[in-house]
Amino acid sequence: MVKAVLEVQEVTKRLMNVKEVCEYTGWGATKVREVIKNHGSTFSLKLGNRLYVDKDKFDKYLDNCIKYGITIT
């Protein structure tokens, strides 16, 4: 008898769209778009007319906001 072993790999996406960022943060779409479109953001990327967020850079941004008491408005 041959047993097949399935290996499950978790795939984590590096880029998140607006909807995924909303689910990730619990924020509304308007607030997410506002933060992404901020000219000082280093974590956003625009491909065509779509907005994306680099998850690693966004996590660093959120960590810095918490660390230095920066309010996201």
C-alpha positions, 0 to 999 in steps of 0.5 A: 500500500502506498501512502501519499503525503501532502505537504501544505505550504502557507503562502503569504502575499507581500502586497495587499489591496485595499480590501485586504488592508481593511480586513487586516487593520479593521479600518474602513476603505476611506481611511485606508485609501487616505493613508495609502495616498499620503505622499509620505507613505513608503509602503504604498504602490500604484499599479495602473489604477489599483492601490497596493500596500507592501505588508512588511513595510506597512507593518514597520509603519504601524510599529513606528506609529505605536513606538513614537505615538504618531496618530494616524489621521 
